[in-house]
Structure formats: structure tokens, C-alpha cells
């Protein structure tokens, strides 16, 4: 099992941890993902390869598909080890390139969320990251599918198809999980206005609020798309996304939860225009589903499949619509959703609730609350045993909370309504406090949303030492990574970069519009593997700066400005970049060899790899020895990109590089 068209080293994962189960799913359940028998037959008939590596036609098509899947596996592995947004970017990039289309056609959809959160969420009282959060949700869904036979059977029954169900789940679960929060830019302005007027003890009903108007064009479905939908939906006619979603939800959940299509349509039409009817909250899920529909079918012209619609309604349901307008989950006698009712919605709501660890706090109150920094999962036996890990350094805050709870309980019999509410400590409080059955409130709350009889859940907490991955001083918007990668790749073009650098025209080289269009097109022609090589090279720059006591920022600071890197600094960076290059290539199944250049990508051998070495993690000393044996022109391939980054940082992000200490 695994990669049938690649000679890659076997990997043994802990099959019941979050990381191990998710990566095992990608490696073992998704064999032959996106393979084409037709293209393979054409290659056999013509003797010409149809796959792309560094260039088109270098490798067989199905080999490229295996390489793409390995790219996704490695990207998800990097993210689960680091939790960094920069590594979350790789997962989005892989998914979009593999299942949706070119990243350039969809980048605004995912970048807008992160841009809004980074720049605007500090004005809110409560808000935490949703960009990296969505990738964690994606991974958790893969892990649960991998380990729960009950869910796999429910998914196969509800979504019968001729394709491999695991490959199909990957495609549509990825769409559901990675894009379920892209509507947050609509909710953030609403919350900013609410936060502006917020006072302790105040009621939202007493404050001004934001509502949306002029939505007719936003929700309208063009006739050609409506025709496709009619063919999928038993000849039903839908002229707006509101009408479509109302019809789909009433068909799947209306009988169980007692609502009609017209009732649901009224709710959806009021969601963006009358938030006062919904507790004075704006539902980002409504906008996430609508924006994704417009992007996929109106802009990208993707052919519509029934499971696209399941993904959209899952996104629509995951926030407040299901909880308060469909199931009314806090009311006595409410009925939780089962996996058979709506497999993708079930998985999204389960994973969205569970994923509360390692989320950057942006809101003013959120920064002072206590959230788990990690979670250890045991997914054996088809169950979910989640141990949420809290920082031992926060023990004082936890002790104070316990003391306040003890005092509150002591005063409970004599407490009046005017007295202070029960002490709170955000996520920790829900995991510490139990209901009448001794079940943590956090767990009990999830059980009211989704049926856990077939996937038993247990939750506990633990205090541990803070061992989060080291961060670097450099900071910027990682959204520039795609632009950086294009420019880094452009250095290989006919010596233009070397000439521009020698003449001091680096910025001119990077700003030439005609050349930039040419370089963008050249980058898009690369395979996913080579695009990621350039992206990861750009990401590594911040860590190299750390090693030479430099950092970059867009803030004015009182340190020495760096205009160029010294020979000594480049001598430090070169072996580090070579080690990164080696590790990346070993992870992608490359080995040492000296084939003809035209055959290099086909056999996946390169003469710059370490002769005779086989292993998992490349030692720094061995990488340095290998770097020393390379010719000077090969060594310069590891240092020139870093000099190129100096000019790119100034141009794309308005950043400057500084030294912590003078040379």
C-alpha cells in the first residue's frame, strides 16, 4: 500500500495519534489518488509522458499524481509538527492545486481570512485564529475517518459512488474543512462595532449593530448554473443560493427536526439582514457557504457534483444555524445529529468543537483567557480519547480559578441574582466542570450537538511543560510567500538575476511587469513539487536570519539596517539551506545518483544528494560535509536565493532587515 509509482521509503506512524492516523490515511487509504487510466493508455500508445515535474512531459502522468499526494502528506506532517501559519499555507496550496485549480484563481478566498484576522481582530473582545484552525480540523477529520469503521460505513452508505470512498472523502472533506470559516471577514466588522460599544454587563440588544443589504446579486444563481443544479436536485428550480440551501436542508433534515423549506428559506434570508433575530450575532457560516458557491461555480466554472452541495450545506450548518435554528441543542429533548443524517456536517461540527488547542488569540479578552496549547489523541478502538494539555506556567491562574469556584459554591445557597456569576476560565472551565452525570461540560456540550454513540468521546486535562516550537523574531505576512516563490524561481531564467544583481538592479528585475508575468507563468507551469520547493525556500529565510543574529520587520526599530549579507553570513546560511534542500528531497523520495539530466526527475536521483546515505533526518554535520564537496556554482544555488530575498522583502512586504548586534 502507498505510492505505487514511486520508490519511497516506508514510514511507520503511530496509527492512533492525530498525526499518525491522518498521515496513514493519506499514505495507505488514498492509493492511486487522481490516477487516469486513459492518460496511462495514451502514454503507452504514443511513448510520450504526460506528467509534469520540472518541465512538462518529463514523467508519467500517474507518477506525477503520486508525487502530488506525497507533497500533501509532507505538507500536513510539517504543519502538525509546527502549528505555524506558514506551514498551514502549504496544506491549502496543495489542496487547491490538486482538487480545485491554480492557486492564483483561489488565493484571495483564503488569504482574505488570514489578512482580516491578523489586522482587524485586535479590535474585538473575543477572537482566535481560524486559518491554522481549519487545517487542524482537516487533519482531525482524516484521522477520525481512518480509525472509525462506524463513520466510514455511514459515509459510504450516505455517499455511494463508483470511486474509492476514501479518495472521495479526502476531496470533499478538504473542501468542507479548509473553507468552513472563509466567511469570517463578514462577521468581523459586525463584532468590531459590537466591541466598540461593549461594557461589562451590557446587553447586545441595547447597542447599535451592523446588517448587510444589497445581497440580491450576491445570492443570485445564473441560469446555466441553475440548470446544472436542477439536474442534480430532482428537477427542482433554484434561482438563489438561499433557496438552494433551504431546499437541500429541508430534504435532508426537515422531517427529523420539524421545519419546512419555506421556513428555512425565511431563516436564511434573515441571517445577514436581521441579526437582531438571532441573538444579535452575525453567522459567518452563512457567508462561508455562499462565498464558496460563488467562487467554485460562478468564477471557476467547476462542474457541480452532489457532494459539492453536501460540503456547502455542512459549512452552512456548522456554526449557529444548526445549533439554534434547527436542533435547538440546549433545549430539553433536543436530538443530536448522526453521521448518517449528514456525514460531512457531522464530521465538521465534531472536529470544529474538538479543535480548541494551539489557536492564536487576537481579541482583547481572548488574550487573557486560558486555552489548551496542545491535545494528545488516542483514537484506538474507534473511540476518541482527547487529553488537552495546558501550560504548567499557567498553574497560578488555574489555582486561582479553583479557589474562586470553591468560594462561589460555598456562597451558592445564599447567592442572589445580583451577585457575580460563576467563575470562568474559558476552555479549561468547560473541561473541569461536570454535569449531573459527571461528564465534563465541554464533552457534554459536544454530545448535544452530534451523536457520539458510535464514536465514543472522553475528555481530560493535563498540565505539562511548555515545549512549543521555537519562534523567530522575524515577522511578516506569510501571504507574500507565493510572490517570493515566483521571484526565487525566476532567478533560473537565462542569467537575468545574476546580471541584475551585478549591476545593482535587483528591484528593477523584480518590478518589471512584463517579466513578472513571464515568471508567474513559468512558476505555474511547474509541478506542485517544484512550486513547494520554492515556497519552502522562502519560508526558511526567517530562520536563517535568526542564525546570523538578524531579523526582519515592518516596524521602525533602533537596530543596524542590513543592505547586504556578508561573505561570513552567507557561509553560515549556505550549509543550512543545503541541509534543508537535502531533507526536502529525501522526504520526497529522492536519492543520490548521477543520471542524465533529462532522466533525473523520472528516476528521482540527484548528484547533489549524499552518496550512500539512507535515513529519516539529515544530520547537520553530514549536510555540511556534503556541501563542502560541491562545486562553487552548486554552493551558490544555496546562497543566491537568500540575497534575492533581501530585495523581495523590501518590495513585496515593505520589510527591512536588521542586525541584533553590529558586526
C-alpha positions in Angstrom: 0.0 0.0 0.0 1.1 3.6 -0.5 2.8 5.1 -3.6 2.7 2.6 -6.4 4.6 4.8 -8.9 7.3 6.0 -6.5 10.2 4.2 -4.8 9.7 5.9 -1.5 11.0 4.8 1.9 8.3 3.2 4.1 7.2 5.3 7.0 5.7 3.8 10.2 3.3 6.2 12.0 1.6 5.9 15.4 -1.7 4.9 13.8 -3.9 6.1 16.6 -2.4 9.5 17.3 -3.8 12.6 15.4 -0.7 13.0 13.2 -0.2 9.3 12.7 -3.8 8.5 11.8 -4.1 11.5 9.4 -0.9 10.7 7.6 -1.6 7.0 7.4 -4.9 7.8 5.8 -3.2 9.8 3.1 -0.5 7.2 2.5 -2.5 3.9 2.8 -6.1 4.7 2.0 -5.6 7.0 -0.9 -3.6 4.8 -3.2 -4.0 5.8 -6.9 -5.5 9.1 -6.0 -6.3 11.1 -9.2 -4.8 8.4 -11.4 -6.0 8.3 -15.0 -6.3 5.0 -16.9 -6.9 7.0 -20.1 -3.7 9.0 -19.8 -1.7 5.9 -19.0 -3.1 4.2 -22.1 -2.2 7.3 -24.2 1.3 7.2 -22.9 1.7 3.6 -23.8 0.3 4.2 -27.3 2.4 7.3 -28.1 5.5 6.6 -26.0 5.3 10.2 -24.6 5.0 11.1 -20.9 2.1 13.4 -19.9 3.2 14.2 -16.4 4.9 17.4 -15.3 7.9 17.7 -13.0 10.4 20.5 -13.5 9.2 20.5 -17.1 6.1 19.1 -18.9 6.4 15.6 -20.3 9.3 14.5 -18.0 7.5 11.8 -16.1 4.4 9.6 -16.5 1.1 11.3 -15.5 0.3 8.8 -12.7 3.7 9.2 -11.2 3.0 13.0 -11.0 -0.2 12.2 -9.2 1.7 10.1 -6.6 4.3 12.9 -6.2 1.4 15.4 -5.6 -0.1 13.1 -2.9 3.3 12.8 -1.2 3.6 16.6 -1.3 0.3 16.8 0.6 1.4 14.2 3.1 4.6 16.0 3.8 2.9 19.4 4.0 0.4 18.1 6.6 3.2 16.5 8.5 5.1 19.8 8.7 2.1 21.6 9.9 1.2 19.1 12.6 4.7 19.3 13.9 4.8 23.1 13.9 1.3 24.5 14.0 2.6 27.6 12.2 0.5 29.6 9.7 3.3 29.4 7.2 3.0 25.6 7.2 -0.8 25.7 7.1 -0.3 27.7 3.9 1.3 24.6 2.3 -1.7 22.4 3.0 -4.1 25.0 1.5 -1.8 25.3 -1.5 -1.5 21.6 -2.1 -5.3 21.1 -1.8 -6.2 23.9 -4.1 -3.6 22.8 -6.8 -4.8 19.2 -6.6 -8.5 19.5 -6.3 -9.7 23.0 -7.3 -7.4 24.6 -9.7 -4.5 27.0 -9.9 -3.8 28.8 -6.6 -3.8 32.2 -8.4 -7.5 31.7 -9.1 -8.5 31.0 -5.5 -5.8 32.7 -3.4 -7.9 35.7 -2.5 -10.6 33.5 -1.0 -8.2 32.0 1.6 -5.8 35.0 2.1 -8.6 37.4 3.0 -9.5 35.4 6.1 -5.9 35.5 7.5 -5.4 39.1 6.5 -8.6 40.2 8.3 -7.8 38.2 11.4 -4.2 39.5 11.6 -5.0 43.1 11.1 -8.5 43.6 12.4 -9.2 41.1 15.2 -7.3 43.1 17.8 -10.3 45.4 17.9 -12.6 42.6 19.1 -13.2 41.4 22.6 -13.1 37.7 21.7 -11.5 36.2 18.6 -9.0 33.5 17.9 -7.3 32.1 14.7 -9.4 30.4 12.1 -6.8 29.8 9.4 -4.5 27.3 11.1 -7.5 26.1 13.0 -9.1 25.0 9.7 -6.1 22.8 8.8 -6.2 21.2 12.2 -9.9 20.5 11.6 -9.0 18.9 8.2 -6.3 16.7 9.8 -8.6 15.6 12.6 -11.3 14.6 10.2 -8.9 12.5 8.2 -7.7 10.8 11.5 -11.3 10.0 12.6 -12.2 8.6 9.2 -9.1 6.4 9.3 -9.8 5.0 12.8 -13.6 4.8 12.9 -15.2 2.0 11.0 -18.6 3.3 12.1 -18.0 6.6 10.4 -16.6 5.1 7.2 -19.7 2.9 6.9 -22.0 5.8 7.4 -20.2 7.9 4.8 -20.2 5.1 2.3 -23.9 4.5 2.8 -24.8 8.2 2.5 -22.5 8.9 -0.4 -22.5 5.9 -2.6 -20.2 6.2 -5.6 -18.1 4.2 -8.0 -14.9 5.9 -6.8 -12.8 4.9 -3.9 -14.7 6.3 -0.9 -11.5 7.4 0.9 -10.3 9.4 -2.1 -13.7 10.9 -2.4 -13.8 11.8 1.3 -10.4 13.5 1.0 -11.6 15.7 -1.8 -14.9 16.8 -0.3 -13.9 16.8 3.3 -10.9 19.0 2.4 -13.4 21.4 0.7 -15.6 21.4 3.8 -12.9 21.7 6.5 -10.4 24.1 4.9 -13.0 26.6 3.8 -15.6 26.4 6.5 -14.5 29.8 8.0 -13.8 31.9 4.9 -16.9 34.0 5.7 -15.3 35.4 8.8 -14.5 38.7 7.1 -18.2 39.4 7.1 -18.6 38.6 10.8 -15.5 40.6 11.9 -16.9 44.1 11.1 -20.1 43.2 12.9 -18.2 42.2 16.0 -15.9 45.2 15.8 -18.9 47.5 16.1 -20.3 45.4 19.0 -17.0 45.5 20.8 -16.8 49.3 20.4 -20.0 49.7 22.5 -19.3 46.7 24.8 -19.4 47.4 28.6 -19.3 44.8 31.4 -22.8 43.6 32.0 -24.2 45.3 28.9 -26.7 43.6 26.7 -26.2 43.5 22.9 -29.8 44.4 22.4 -29.0 47.8 23.7 -26.2 48.5 21.2 -26.1 49.6 17.5 -25.3 46.7 15.2 -24.3 46.1 11.6 -26.5 44.4 9.0 -26.0 43.6 5.3 -28.1 44.9 2.4 -28.0 44.7 -1.4 -27.5 40.9 -1.4 -29.6 40.2 -4.5 -26.6 39.8 -6.8 -24.6 38.1 -4.1 -27.1 35.2 -3.8 -28.4 35.1 -7.3 -27.7 31.9 -9.3 -27.1 32.4 -13.1 -29.4 30.3 -15.4 -26.7 28.0 -16.7 -25.7 27.0 -13.1 -29.4 26.7 -12.1 -29.8 24.2 -14.9 -26.9 22.1 -13.6 -28.4 22.2 -10.1 -31.8 21.2 -11.4 -30.4 18.1 -12.9 -28.8 17.2 -9.6 -31.8 18.1 -7.4 -34.7 16.1 -9.0 -35.6 18.9 -11.4 -36.1 21.5 -8.6 -35.6 25.1 -9.7 -33.4 27.4 -7.6 -32.6 31.0 -8.5 -30.7 31.9 -5.3 -28.3 30.2 -3.0 -30.7 30.9 -0.1 -33.4 28.9 -2.0 -30.9 26.1 -2.9 -29.7 25.7 0.7 -33.3 25.8 2.0 -34.3 23.0 -0.4 -31.3 20.9 0.4 -31.6 21.2 4.2 -35.3 20.5 4.3 -34.8 17.4 2.1 -32.1 16.0 4.4 -33.0 17.3 7.9 -36.5 18.8 7.7 -38.5 15.8 8.7 -36.2 14.9 11.6 -36.1 18.4 13.0 -39.5 19.6 12.0 -39.0 22.5 9.6 -40.2 23.2 6.1 -38.4 24.5 3.1 -40.2 27.9 3.3 -39.3 28.2 7.0 -35.7 27.5 6.3 -35.7 30.0 3.4 -37.1 32.7 5.7 -34.3 32.0 8.3 -31.5 32.1 5.7 -32.9 35.4 4.2 -32.9 37.0 7.6 -29.5 35.7 8.7 -27.4 38.6 7.1 -30.1 41.3 7.2 -31.7 40.9 10.6 -29.0 39.6 13.1 -31.2 41.0 15.9 -33.5 37.9 15.3 -30.5 35.7 16.1 -29.3 36.9 19.4 -27.5 39.9 17.8 -24.9 37.7 16.2 -23.7 37.5 12.6 -23.3 34.0 11.3 -20.0 33.7 9.3 -21.1 30.2 8.2 -23.8 31.6 6.0 -21.3 33.7 4.2 -18.7 30.9 4.0 -21.1 28.7 2.1 -22.3 31.5 -0.2 -18.8 32.8 -1.0 -17.6 29.3 -1.7 -20.5 28.6 -4.0 -19.9 31.8 -6.0 -16.1 31.0 -6.2 -16.4 27.4 -7.3 -19.3 27.6 -9.8 -19.7 31.3 -10.9 -16.0 32.2 -11.1 -14.1 29.0 -11.6 -16.9 27.2 -13.6 -16.3 23.9 -11.8 -18.7 21.1 -12.8 -21.2 20.6 -9.9 -21.4 17.3 -8.2 -23.9 16.3 -5.5 -21.2 16.2 -2.8 -20.2 19.8 -3.6 -23.7 20.6 -2.3 -23.2 18.4 0.8 -20.0 20.3 1.5 -21.7 23.6 1.2 -24.6 22.7 3.5 -22.2 21.2 6.0 -20.4 24.6 6.1 -23.7 26.4 6.4 -24.8 24.3 9.4 -21.6 24.2 11.4 -22.0 27.4 13.4 -25.3 28.8 14.8 -27.8 27.7 12.2 -27.8 24.0 13.3 -27.5 24.7 17.0 -30.1 27.4 17.4 -32.4 27.3 14.4 -32.5 23.6 13.5 -31.8 21.3 16.6 -32.1 24.0 19.4 -29.5 21.9 21.1 -29.7 23.5 24.5 -33.4 22.7 24.9 -34.6 19.6 26.7 -35.2 16.7 24.4 -33.1 18.1 21.5 -31.8 15.4 19.1 -28.1 15.4 18.1 -27.1 14.9 14.5 -25.9 11.5 13.4 -23.3 10.7 10.8 -26.0 9.1 8.7 -28.0 12.3 8.7 -25.3 14.3 7.0 -21.8 12.8 7.1 -19.8 16.0 6.2 -21.8 18.2 8.6 -21.4 15.7 11.4 -17.6 15.5 10.9 -17.3 19.2 10.6 -19.2 20.0 13.8 -17.4 17.3 15.8 -13.9 18.4 14.7 -14.7 22.1 14.9 -15.7 21.7 18.6 -12.8 19.5 19.4 -10.2 21.8 17.8 -9.7 24.4 20.5 -5.9 23.9 21.1 -3.0 26.0 19.7 -5.1 28.8 18.4 -3.6 32.3 18.3 -5.7 34.7 20.4 -6.4 38.1 18.7 -9.3 39.5 20.8 -8.6 41.6 23.9 -10.3 39.2 26.3 -9.2 36.1 24.4 -5.5 37.0 25.1 -6.1 36.8 28.8 -8.1 33.6 28.8 -6.7 30.1 29.3 -6.8 27.8 26.3 -5.0 24.4 25.8 -1.7 24.7 24.0 -1.9 21.1 22.6 -4.0 18.0 22.6 -3.0 14.4 22.7 -5.4 12.0 21.0 -5.8 8.3 21.4 -8.1 7.1 18.5 -7.8 3.4 19.1 -10.9 1.2 19.1 -13.0 3.7 17.1 -13.2 6.0 20.0 -11.8 9.5 20.7 -9.8 10.0 23.9 -8.7 13.6 24.0 -6.2 14.9 26.6 -6.0 18.7 26.4 -2.6 19.9 27.5 -2.3 23.2 29.5 0.9 25.1 30.2 2.3 24.4 33.7 3.3 28.0 33.7 -0.4 28.9 34.0 -0.8 26.9 37.2 -1.3 30.0 39.2 -4.2 31.1 37.0 -5.7 27.6 37.4 -5.3 27.5 41.1 -7.0 30.9 41.4 -9.9 29.7 39.3 -10.3 26.6 41.5 -10.2 28.8 44.6 -12.8 31.1 43.1 -15.0 28.2 42.2 -14.8 26.8 45.8 -15.8 30.2 47.2 -18.6 30.5 44.7 -20.0 27.1 45.7 -19.7 27.9 49.4 -21.9 31.0 48.8 -24.3 29.3 46.4 -27.3 28.8 48.8 -27.3 32.5 49.8 -26.4 33.9 46.3 -28.7 36.5 44.8 -29.2 37.3 41.1 -27.3 40.5 41.6 -24.1 38.7 42.7 -21.2 37.8 40.4 -21.6 35.0 38.0 -19.9 31.7 38.4 -16.1 32.0 37.8 -15.0 31.3 34.2 -11.7 30.3 32.6 -12.8 29.7 29.0 -11.9 26.2 27.7 -10.4 25.0 30.9 -13.6 25.7 32.9 -15.7 23.6 30.5 -13.3 20.7 30.8 -13.1 21.0 34.6 -16.7 21.4 35.4 -19.0 18.4 35.1 -22.7 17.9 34.5 -25.0 15.8 36.8 -23.7 12.6 35.3 -20.0 13.5 36.0 -19.3 14.3 32.3 -17.1 17.4 31.6 -19.4 20.2 30.3 -17.1 20.5 27.3 -17.8 16.9 26.4 -21.5 17.0 27.3 -21.9 20.1 25.0 -20.5 18.2 22.0 -22.8 15.2 22.8 -25.8 17.6 22.5 -24.6 18.6 19.0 -23.5 15.3 17.5 -24.5 11.7 18.4 -21.5 10.1 20.0 -22.9 6.5 20.5 -20.8 5.1 17.6 -17.8 7.3 18.2 -17.4 7.5 22.0 -15.7 10.6 23.3 -13.8 11.2 26.5 -12.1 14.4 27.6 -9.5 15.1 30.3 -6.9 17.7 31.0 -3.2 17.7 32.0 -0.6 20.2 33.0 2.7 19.9 31.1 5.8 21.8 30.4 5.6 24.3 27.6 7.5 22.8 24.7 6.1 24.7 21.8 8.3 25.0 18.8 10.8 27.9 18.9 9.7 31.0 17.1 11.9 33.5 15.4 12.0 37.3 15.8 11.3 38.0 12.1 7.6 38.7 11.3 5.7 39.4 8.2 2.5 38.4 6.4 3.2 34.9 5.1 0.8 35.8 2.3 3.8 37.1 0.4 5.1 33.5 0.2 3.6 33.0 -3.3 5.2 36.1 -4.7 8.5 35.3 -3.1 8.4 31.8 -4.6 7.7 33.2 -8.1 10.7 35.5 -7.8 13.0 32.8 -6.4 12.2 30.6 -9.3 12.8 33.4 -11.7 16.5 33.5 -10.8 17.0 30.5 -13.0 16.0 32.5 -16.1 18.9 33.0 -18.5 21.2 34.6 -16.0 18.9 37.7 -15.8 19.1 37.7 -12.0 22.9 37.4 -11.8 23.3 40.3 -14.3 20.7 42.5 -12.4 22.4 41.7 -9.1 25.9 42.6 -10.5 24.5 45.9 -11.8 22.6 46.7 -8.6 19.2 46.4 -10.4 17.6 43.8 -8.2 14.4 45.9 -7.5 14.1 46.7 -11.2 14.4 43.0 -12.0 11.6 42.2 -9.6 9.3 45.0 -10.6 9.4 44.6 -14.4 5.7 43.9 -15.2 6.3 42.0 -18.4 9.0 39.9 -16.8 6.8 39.3 -13.8 4.0 38.0 -16.0 6.5 35.7 -17.7 7.9 34.4 -14.4 4.4 33.9 -13.0 3.5 31.8 -16.0 6.8 29.8 -15.7 6.1 29.2 -12.0 2.5 27.9 -12.7 3.9 25.5 -15.3 6.0 23.8 -12.6 4.7 20.7 -10.8 3.3 21.0 -7.3 6.6 19.5 -6.0 8.8 22.2 -7.6 6.4 25.0 -6.6 6.6 23.9 -3.0 10.4 23.7 -3.2 10.4 27.5 -3.9 7.8 28.2 -1.3 9.7 26.4 1.5 12.9 28.1 0.5 11.2 31.4 1.1 9.9 30.3 4.4 13.3 29.2 5.6 14.7 32.7 5.3 13.4 33.9 8.7 15.2 31.0 10.4 18.5 31.7 8.6 18.3 35.3 9.8 18.0 34.1 13.3 21.2 32.1 13.0 23.2 35.2 11.9 21.7 37.4 14.6 19.4 39.3 12.1 15.7 39.7 11.8 13.2 41.5 9.6 10.2 43.6 10.5 8.0 46.4 9.1 8.3 48.4 12.3 10.8 51.1 12.8 13.4 49.8 15.3 16.7 51.0 16.6 19.0 48.4 15.1 21.5 48.4 12.3 19.9 48.1 8.9 21.2 45.3 6.7 21.7 46.2 3.0 23.6 43.1 2.0 24.8 39.9 3.6 28.5 39.5 4.3 30.5 36.5 3.0 30.8 35.2 6.5 27.0 35.3 6.9 26.5 33.6 3.6 29.0 30.9 4.7 26.7 30.2 7.6 23.5 30.2 5.6 24.8 28.0 2.7 25.2 24.7 4.6 21.8 25.3 6.4 20.0 25.9 3.1 21.7 22.8 1.6 20.6 20.7 4.6 17.0 22.0 4.1 17.2 21.1 0.4 18.5 17.6 1.2 15.8 16.9 3.8 13.1 18.1 1.5 14.3 15.9 -1.3 14.7 12.8 0.9 11.2 13.4 2.2 10.0 13.4 -1.4 11.8 10.1 -2.2 14.9 11.4 -4.0 18.3 9.6 -3.6 21.9 10.0 -4.7 22.7 9.1 -8.3 24.2 10.5 -11.5 21.6 10.0 -14.2 21.4 12.2 -17.4 19.7 15.5 -16.6 16.8 14.6 -18.8 16.2 11.4 -16.7 16.8 12.9 -13.3 13.1 13.6 -12.4 12.0 10.3 -13.8 14.3 8.2 -11.6 14.3 10.8 -8.8 18.1 10.8 -8.3 20.4 13.8 -8.0 24.2 14.1 -7.8 24.0 16.7 -5.0 22.4 14.2 -2.6 24.6 12.4 -0.1 26.3 9.4 -1.6 25.2 6.2 0.1 23.1 7.8 2.9 19.7 6.5 3.8 17.8 7.8 6.8 14.9 10.0 8.1 16.5 13.2 9.4 19.7 14.6 7.7 22.4 15.3 10.4 23.7 18.9 10.2 27.3 17.6 10.2 26.7 15.3 7.3 24.9 18.0 5.3 27.9 20.4 5.9 30.3 17.7 4.7 28.2 17.1 1.6 28.0 20.9 1.0 31.8 21.2 1.1 32.2 18.6 -1.6 30.0 20.6 -4.1 31.4 22.8 -6.8 31.3 26.5 -6.2 28.5 27.0 -8.7 26.4 24.4 -6.9 27.1 26.0 -3.5 25.9 29.4 -4.9 22.5 27.8 -5.6 22.1 27.7 -1.8 23.2 31.3 -1.1 21.9 33.3 -4.1 18.2 32.8 -3.1 18.9 34.5 0.3 20.4 37.6 -1.4 17.4 37.6 -3.7 15.1 37.6 -0.6 16.7 40.9 0.6 15.3 42.7 -2.4 12.0 40.9 -2.4 11.2 41.6 1.3 11.5 45.4 0.6 9.4 45.2 -2.5 6.6 42.8 -1.5 6.2 43.3 2.2 7.8 46.7 2.9 10.1 45.0 5.4 13.7 45.8 6.4 16.3 43.5 7.8 18.2 44.5 11.0 21.2 43.1 12.9 20.7 42.5 16.6 24.4 43.3 17.1 26.8 45.3 15.0 29.4 43.3 13.0 
